Amino acid sequence: MWEVEFFEKDNGRCPAKEFLAELSPKKDLPYIYNSIKQLEEHGYHLKRPHVDFLKDDIWELRIKTINGNFRFFYFFFDKGKIIITHGIKKKSGVVNPKEIEFAKECKVIYLDRKGRNR
């Protein structure tokens, strides 16, 4: 079993939780929470179509709901911990590179807080 944690910025804001707060409690959130639960249960062993590796140790959790396709970006930390940086509603075929860069920046901040060098 893995532990899923949502990344928090230095100012205390949590991009993933803020994104979740904007979604439909009936049409989106049950699917999203189910997918996060699967990620907790399977970690590295969860494969496509549920997850996909993007680059530089950044992964995406791929979720389809009644309202469309969503992506949550994450990375693995130590044994048994998954850090979700943020989420988006996917509107095109390719993930915007800015989303991956944001996730990478969050990872750097997180590792710095833990006293780790990249």
Buried (B, 14 or more C-beta within 10 A) or exposed (E): EBEBBBBBEEEEEBBBBEBBEEBEEEEBBEBBEEBBEBBBEBBEEBEEEBBEEBEEBBBBBBBEBEEEEBBBBBBBBEEEEBBBBBBBBBEEEEBEEEBBEBBBEBBEBBBEEEEEEE
